[in-house]
């Protein structure tokens, strides 16, 4: 992923836009706490544009900076440091060239993600719509998944259409501070509770995994750490301290900000368990790319962190795993977020992981995806037992034990493939222009679409022996639609034929008693 590099004394070659240019600078001066006490930045310039990019301490007397040029042309850069007396860390300006992006990876061809102008979905920097389909690998940076296993999981999810992975780089959920389960093959990320002493080798190993995601076309949605109180009643941010969490986030931005990432400030963060609002302000001020920022809300995302909520770019609802109760409450919270001002994209970031404690099978995964997407969600994040906690035989990755599903078993659960089929269908349609229209259908169905052009409706699973359909209301009387049933479990399509725009059209009986998707496109 690091396609060009340079030191303060050696110029770099060309680098493609949206890929990583890396440069380093070194000093012979010894510092007692280089990670905590020395801040090095690089100032990049092109014309009137200017980026102040934090560098990270990479061990010894060396700091590195990573930068992703957003357009072709010549860039100048120079290093500066908070130790003004150390001239080693204030190198003269150098230049490098960026050439136009090439290749098939949309993350590197189309650019970083941003919120689209309608404030309801995401798009790349070049305006290409981005339909978020995420997976949950909270503990995916630990050593329970080796490099080959991580590669296999990336390949599986990419083949199924997933393009986001939510992954923690910091304090894990359900674990105490500096617990041995944090380790990767290079040890712990930090060796002091206040995060003042970092282990660069840990993050070097993490780099390889984060870059592996990008190479597979998957956006790393990086969580800075879990927020809820641990044993003893103290949240992670209160144990580390705000200054320590700021150091941690500066480090994450320096290492991964030049990649097509999304930031999740904290898991289950709220005003009641730490100074997350102040941390959000710091992250926003430090990130030169202004990557989309959210937090994993343990309730209403507009009020769990109330002060400074305007710093977040989209809302993430994440409330639990209690089957239809969770599904219905997630839908309620999402609709409440969509009704608030300012408008933002909204999506489910955690609900009803597949087979979590032997519950929430694939039909629940389909129900969540389709009911939320047709109600206005900008995307959806799935999760599977075994995968989210990186469970392996001999260590299920959590105490108390939820179940003994391993990540390899969870990887193969059918819900993940079925959500991939759902995303594939929506991407055949102008999904980013669709709006929720519950008034278009009756009979307990959900609907969205484009007036006079497209209707997509979902009929949730009901009781057995029920083949009845529903009515589609207020169709354009002058239009004719080509319609088909879509089986969300298998991807099979069952043509209905041409439907004239009668005001109240009753669908034919569904092909079998299960959940179904109806697609009607104007001919």
C-alpha positions in Angstrom: 0.0 0.0 0.0 2.9 2.4 0.7 3.8 2.9 -2.9 6.4 5.6 -2.5 8.7 6.7 0.4 11.4 9.1 1.1 13.6 10.3 4.0 14.5 13.9 4.8 17.6 13.4 2.7 16.3 11.3 -0.2 13.6 12.4 -2.7 10.7 10.1 -3.6 9.4 8.9 -6.9 5.9 9.4 -8.3 2.9 8.2 -6.3 -0.7 7.8 -7.6 -3.5 10.0 -6.3 -5.3 8.5 -3.3 -2.5 6.2 -2.5 0.1 6.7 0.3 3.2 8.7 0.1 5.5 8.1 3.1 8.4 10.2 4.2 10.6 9.9 7.3 12.8 12.2 9.4 15.3 11.2 12.1 17.3 12.7 14.9 20.2 11.7 17.0 18.8 13.5 20.1 17.5 11.1 22.7 14.1 11.7 24.3 12.9 9.9 27.4 9.3 9.7 26.2 9.4 10.3 22.4 5.9 9.1 21.8 4.3 11.3 24.5 6.5 14.4 24.4 7.5 14.9 20.8 5.0 16.0 18.1 6.2 16.1 14.5 4.0 17.3 11.7 4.6 17.6 8.0 3.2 20.6 6.0 2.1 19.6 2.5 1.3 22.2 -0.1 0.0 22.3 -3.7 -1.0 25.7 -5.0 -3.3 27.3 -2.4 -4.1 24.0 -0.8 -2.3 23.1 2.5 -2.5 20.1 4.8 -0.9 19.8 8.2 -0.4 16.1 8.7 0.7 14.5 12.0 3.6 12.2 11.9 4.1 9.1 14.1 7.0 7.9 16.1 8.2 4.7 14.5 10.9 3.8 17.0 14.4 5.0 17.9 14.9 8.6 16.6 12.6 8.3 13.6 9.2 9.8 12.8 7.2 9.0 9.6 4.4 10.9 7.8 1.9 9.4 5.4 0.0 11.5 2.9 -2.6 10.7 0.2 -2.5 13.3 -2.6 -6.1 14.1 -3.8 -5.1 15.2 -7.3 -2.2 14.9 -9.7 0.6 17.4 -9.8 3.6 18.5 -7.8 3.5 18.7 -4.0 5.9 20.3 -1.6 6.4 19.2 2.0 8.5 20.1 5.1 8.7 18.8 8.6 8.2 20.8 11.8 8.3 19.7 15.4 7.2 21.1 18.9 10.9 20.9 19.9 12.0 24.0 18.1 15.6 23.7 19.2 16.1 20.4 17.4 16.9 21.3 13.9 17.0 17.6 12.9 13.2 17.6 13.0 12.8 20.8 10.9 14.0 19.6 7.5 14.1 21.8 4.4 11.2 21.5 1.9 11.2 18.8 -0.7 8.8 17.8 -3.5 7.2 14.8 -5.0 4.9 14.2 -8.0 1.4 12.6 -7.9 0.1 11.0 -11.1 -3.5 10.1 -11.9 -4.9 7.0 -10.2 -5.2 3.8 -12.0 -6.4 0.3 -11.3 -9.8 -1.3 -10.4 -9.9 -0.7 -6.7 -12.7 1.9 -6.3 -11.2 3.1 -3.0 -8.0 4.1 -4.8 -9.6 5.1 -8.1 -12.6 7.1 -6.8 -11.1 8.6 -3.7 -12.0 8.9 0.0 -15.6 8.7 1.3 -17.6 11.8 2.2 -21.2 12.6 2.9 -23.2 13.3 -0.3 -24.9 16.6 -0.9 -28.3 15.1 0.0 -26.9 14.3 3.5 -28.5 10.9 3.3 -25.9 8.6 1.7 -22.1 8.4 1.2 -20.1 8.9 -1.9 -16.5 8.9 -3.1 -14.5 12.1 -3.7 -15.4 11.9 -7.4 -19.1 11.7 -6.7 -19.5 7.9 -7.2 -22.3 6.7 -4.8 -21.1 4.3 -2.0 -23.6 1.8 -0.6 -22.2 0.9 2.9 -22.3 -2.9 3.7 -20.2 -3.4 6.8 -19.0 -6.3 8.8 -18.0 -6.3 12.4 -14.5 -7.5 13.4 -14.1 -5.6 16.7 -11.1 -7.7 17.8 -9.7 -8.4 14.4 -6.3 -6.9 15.2 -5.5 -9.5 17.9 -3.3 -12.5 17.4 -6.1 -15.0 17.5 -6.5 -14.4 13.8 -3.2 -14.9 12.1 -2.2 -13.1 8.9 -3.3 -15.9 6.6 -6.6 -16.1 8.4 -7.1 -12.3 8.1 -6.4 -12.5 4.4 -9.0 -15.3 4.1 -11.6 -13.3 5.9 -10.9 -10.2 3.8 -11.3 -12.3 0.6 -14.5 -13.9 1.8 -16.1 -10.6 2.6 -15.0 -8.8 -0.5 -16.3 -11.7 -2.7 -19.7 -11.3 -1.0 -19.8 -7.5 -1.6 -18.9 -6.2 1.8 -17.0 -2.8 1.5 -16.6 -1.7 5.2 -15.2 -3.4 8.3 -15.7 -2.0 11.7 -12.5 -2.8 13.7 -11.2 -1.6 17.1 -7.7 -0.3 17.3 -7.5 0.5 21.0 -9.3 -0.8 24.2 -11.5 -3.8 23.2 -15.1 -4.4 24.3 -15.6 -6.7 27.3 -11.9 -6.6 28.3 -10.1 -4.8 31.0 -7.2 -2.3 30.3 -4.0 -3.8 29.0 -5.4 -7.3 29.1 -3.3 -10.0 27.4 -6.0 -10.6 24.8 -5.2 -7.2 23.3 -1.9 -8.6 22.0 -1.0 -9.2 18.4 2.0 -11.0 17.2 4.2 -8.1 18.3 2.8 -7.7 21.7 0.7 -4.9 23.3 -0.1 -1.5 21.6 0.8 0.4 24.8 2.7 -0.6 27.9 1.4 2.1 30.3 -2.2 2.8 31.3 -2.0 6.5 30.2 -0.9 5.5 26.7 2.4 7.4 27.0 4.6 4.5 26.0 3.7 2.9 22.7 5.0 -0.3 21.0 5.6 0.6 17.4 6.0 -3.0 16.4 2.3 -3.7 17.4 1.2 -0.9 15.1 3.5 -2.0 12.3 1.7 -5.4 12.4 -1.7 -3.7 12.6 -0.7 -1.6 9.5 -0.4 -4.7 7.4 -4.0 -5.8 8.3 -5.5 -2.3 7.8 -3.8 -2.1 4.4 -5.0 -5.6 3.6 -8.6 -4.4 4.0 -8.0 -1.5 1.6 -6.3 -3.8 -0.9 -9.6 -5.8 -1.0 -11.7 -2.7 -1.5 -12.9 -2.6 2.1 -13.0 0.6 4.0 -11.5 0.3 7.5 -14.0 1.9 10.0 -11.6 2.3 12.8 -12.9 2.5 16.4 -10.6 4.3 18.8 -11.6 2.1 21.7 -14.6 0.9 23.7 -16.3 3.4 25.9 -18.6 1.7 28.4 -17.4 1.1 32.0 -15.2 -1.9 32.7 -14.7 -3.9 35.9 -14.6 -1.4 38.7 -17.0 1.0 37.0 -14.5 3.1 35.1 -14.7 3.7 31.4 -11.6 3.3 29.3 -11.3 7.0 28.5 -11.5 7.9 32.2 -8.8 5.3 33.0 -6.5 6.4 30.3 -7.3 10.1 30.7 -8.3 12.6 28.0 -4.7 13.5 27.2 -3.8 9.8 26.7 -6.8 9.2 24.4 -5.8 12.3 22.4 -2.3 10.8 22.0 -3.9 7.6 20.9 -6.1 9.3 18.3 -3.3 11.5 17.0 -1.4 8.2 16.4 -4.3 6.6 14.6 -4.7 9.6 12.4 -1.0 9.7 11.6 -0.8 6.0 10.7 -4.2 5.5 8.9 -5.5 9.0 7.9 -3.9 8.6 4.4 -6.0 5.5 3.8 -9.7 5.6 2.8 -10.9 5.2 6.4 -14.0 6.2 8.5 -13.5 7.1 12.1 -15.7 5.7 14.9 -14.8 7.8 18.0 -15.7 5.1 20.6 -17.9 2.1 21.2 -20.9 2.6 23.4 -19.6 6.1 24.1 -21.9 8.6 25.9 -21.7 11.8 27.9 -22.1 9.7 31.0 -18.9 7.7 30.6 -16.3 10.2 29.6 -15.2 13.4 27.9 -16.0 12.1 24.4 -17.2 15.4 23.1 -13.8 17.0 23.8 -12.1 14.1 22.2 -14.4 14.5 19.1 -13.3 18.1 18.8 -9.7 17.1 19.0 -10.1 14.4 16.3 -11.9 16.8 14.0 -9.1 19.4 14.5 -6.3 16.9 14.0 -7.5 15.0 10.9 -6.4 17.0 7.8 -8.6 14.9 5.5 -11.9 15.3 7.4 -12.8 11.7 7.1 -16.4 10.9 8.1 -16.6 10.8 11.9 -19.3 9.1 14.0 -19.6 7.2 17.3 -21.2 3.9 18.2 -24.2 5.1 20.2 -25.7 3.0 23.0 -29.0 4.7 22.3 -30.2 7.8 20.4 -27.1 9.0 18.5 -28.2 12.6 18.7 -28.3 12.7 22.5 -26.0 10.0 23.9 -23.3 12.5 23.2 -25.2 15.8 23.3 -22.5 18.5 23.7 -20.8 19.1 20.4 -22.9 16.5 18.5 -22.5 18.7 15.4 -18.9 17.4 15.1 -20.3 14.0 13.9 -21.0 13.5 10.2 -23.4 10.6 10.4 -25.5 8.7 13.0 -24.8 5.1 14.0 -27.5 3.3 15.9 -26.2 0.3 17.9 -28.4 -1.1 20.7 -28.3 -4.9 21.1 -29.2 -8.4 20.0 -32.7 -9.2 21.3 -34.3 -10.3 18.0 -37.4 -8.4 16.8 -37.3 -6.2 19.9 -33.9 -4.9 18.9 -34.9 -4.7 15.2 -38.0 -2.6 16.0 -36.1 -0.3 18.4 -33.3 0.2 15.9 -35.9 1.2 13.3 -37.5 3.6 15.7 -34.2 5.3 16.6 -33.1 5.4 12.9 -36.4 7.1 11.9 -36.0 9.5 14.8 -32.5 10.4 13.7 -33.7 10.9 10.1 -36.3 13.3 11.3 -33.8 15.6 13.1 -31.8 18.6 11.8 -29.3 18.9 10.5 -29.8 16.0 8.1 -27.2 13.2 8.2 -26.8 9.7 6.9 -28.0 7.1 9.4 -27.2 3.4 9.6 -27.3 0.5 12.0 -23.8 -0.2 13.4 -24.7 -3.2 15.6 -27.8 -5.3 16.0 -28.7 -9.0 16.3 -25.4 -10.6 15.3 -26.1 -13.8 13.4 -26.3 -16.8 15.8 -25.2 -14.6 18.7 -25.8 -16.9 21.7 -27.5 -19.2 19.1 -30.1 -16.7 18.1 -30.8 -14.2 15.2 -30.5 -16.6 12.2 -30.3 -15.5 8.6 -33.9 -14.5 8.3 -33.3 -11.8 11.0 -30.3 -10.5 9.0 -32.5 -10.1 6.0 -35.2 -8.4 8.0 -32.8 -5.9 9.5 -31.2 -5.0 6.2 -34.4 -4.6 4.1 -36.6 -2.9 6.7 -33.8 -0.4 7.6 -32.7 0.3 4.0 -36.2 0.9 2.7 -36.8 3.2 5.7 -33.9 5.5 4.7 -30.7 4.0 6.0 -27.4 4.9 4.1 -26.2 1.3 4.5 -26.0 -1.5 7.0 -23.5 -3.2 9.2 -23.8 -7.0 9.8 -22.1 -9.1 12.5 -21.6 -12.8 13.1 -20.9 -14.8 16.2 -17.3 -15.9 16.3 -16.1 -13.2 13.8 -16.7 -10.1 15.9 -14.6 -11.3 18.8 -12.0 -13.3 16.8 -13.0 -16.6 18.5 -10.8 -19.7 18.0 -10.8 -23.1 19.5 -9.4 -22.8 23.0 -10.1 -19.1 23.4 -13.6 -17.8 22.5 -12.3 -14.2 22.8 -14.7 -13.1 25.6 -15.5 -13.7 29.2 -18.1 -14.7 30.2 -18.4 -17.0 27.2 -21.3 -16.2 24.8 -20.8 -19.4 22.7 -18.0 -21.5 21.2 -18.5 -20.4 17.6 -15.1 -19.8 16.0 -14.5 -17.0 13.5 -14.1 -19.6 10.7 -17.5 -21.0 11.5 -19.0 -17.6 11.7 -17.5 -16.5 8.4 -19.6 -19.2 6.7 -23.0 -18.3 8.2 -25.5 -17.8 5.4 -26.7 -14.3 6.4 -23.5 -12.7 5.1 -24.0 -14.1 1.6 -27.7 -13.1 1.6 -26.8 -9.5 2.5 -24.3 -9.5 -0.3 -27.1 -10.5 -2.7 -29.3 -7.7 -1.3 -26.5 -5.1 -1.9 -26.0 -6.5 -5.4 -29.7 -6.0 -6.3 -29.8 -2.4 -4.9 -26.6 -1.5 -6.9 -28.5 -2.4 -10.1 -31.0 0.3 -9.2 -30.6 4.1 -8.6 -30.6 3.3 -4.9 -29.0 6.6 -3.9 -32.0 8.5 -5.2 -34.6 6.3 -3.5 -36.6 7.7 -0.6 -38.8 5.9 2.0 -42.5 5.7 1.0 -44.3 3.6 3.6 -47.6 5.0 2.3 -47.1 3.2 -1.0 -47.8 -0.2 0.5 -50.1 -1.9 3.0 -50.2 -5.4 4.6 -47.1 -4.8 6.8 -44.7 -4.2 3.9 -42.0 -1.6 3.7 -41.4 0.5 0.6 -39.0 3.0 -0.9 -38.3 4.2 -4.4 -38.5 7.1 -6.9 -42.0 8.5 -7.7 -43.2 7.4 -11.1 -40.0 5.5 -11.7 -39.2 2.8 -9.2 -40.8 0.9 -6.4 -38.9 -1.5 -4.1 -41.0 -3.2 -1.4 -40.1 -5.7 1.3 -42.6 -8.1 2.8 -41.3 -9.5 6.1 -41.5 -13.1 7.0 -44.9 -14.1 8.4 -46.5 -17.3 9.7 -46.3 -20.5 7.7 -48.8 -21.4 5.0 -49.3 -17.7 4.1 -48.9 -17.0 0.4 -50.8 -13.7 0.5 -49.4 -10.6 -1.0 -50.1 -6.9 -0.4 -51.2 -3.8 -2.2 -49.1 -1.2 -4.0 -50.9 2.1 -3.7 -50.8 5.4 -5.7 -48.9 4.2 -8.7 -48.6 6.6 -11.6 -51.7 5.8 -13.7 -49.9 6.7 -16.9 -46.9 4.4 -16.3 -46.3 0.8 -17.0 -43.9 -1.1 -14.8 -41.9 -4.3 -15.2 -42.1 -6.2 -12.0 -40.5 -9.2 -10.4 -40.2 -11.0 -7.0 -36.7 -11.2 -5.6 -36.0 -14.0 -3.1 -33.7 -12.4 -0.5 -32.5 -15.8 0.7 -31.3 -17.2 -2.6 -31.2 -14.3 -5.1 -33.6 -16.0 -7.4 -36.0 -13.8 -9.5 -39.6 -14.7 -10.3 -41.0 -12.4 -13.1 -44.4 -11.0 -12.6 -44.6 -9.2 -16.0 -45.9 -5.8 -17.0 -48.1 -3.9 -14.5 -50.1 -0.9 -15.5 -50.3 2.1 -13.2 -53.6 1.4 -11.5 -54.1 3.2 -8.2 -54.3 0.2 -6.0 -52.5 -2.8 -7.5 -52.7 -6.1 -5.6 -49.6 -8.2 -6.0 -50.0 -11.8 -7.0 -49.4 -14.4 -4.3 -45.9 -14.7 -3.2 -44.0 -17.7 -4.6 -43.6 -19.3 -1.1 -44.4 -18.4 2.5 -41.3 -16.4 3.5 -40.0 -12.9 3.2 -39.9 -11.3 -0.3 -38.7 -8.2 -2.1 -40.8 -6.7 -4.9 -39.1 -4.6 -7.6 -41.1 -2.5 -10.1 -39.3 -0.4 -12.6 -41.0 1.9 -15.1 -40.7 0.5 -18.6 
